[in-house]
Amino acid sequence: MSMKVNIKRIDKTLPLPKYETAGSVGFDLICRESAEISPQTIVLIPANVIVETPPGYMLMVCARSSTPRKFGLMVPQGVGIVDNDYCGEEDELQIQVYNFTNEVVHVERGSRIAQAIFVRVNTAEWNEVEQMHSPSRGGFGSTDR
């Protein structure tokens, strides 16, 4: 099932993001500019698009599975979360990467280093209680004993 999503390209000489196979759940994001990432540093690489994420969804930005192996880069916070109101004229998606190698990493314009996935979300309405009804599990990390 697909949905219509508004998207704006910053540089129209680069292609729109696309799903690479019929079974892909994520669409690839490409780098609008070449980047040089020094060892042990974090940079933002512009992804060339502004995406109007539909209400009830978030856009999750992740590294492609090949990015650590091919480039020596990872997304430092694990995943990027893009709210559905991040879609103004200045809200180009940015790919945050961390160079975990001891060498300078070069990423060329047009490289596919990240992917994005639309994820359905809900917001919570808090119901504050004086006591929780479920029994305690034994603390943080308790299932790893």
Secondary structure, DSSP 8 states (H G I E B T S, - for coil): ------EEESSTTS---B-SSTT-SSEEEE-SS-EEE-TT-EEEEE-SEEE---TTEEEEEEE-TTHHHHHSEE-TTSSEEE-TT--STT---EEEEEE-SSS-EEE-TT-EEEEEEEEE---------SS-SS----STTGGG-
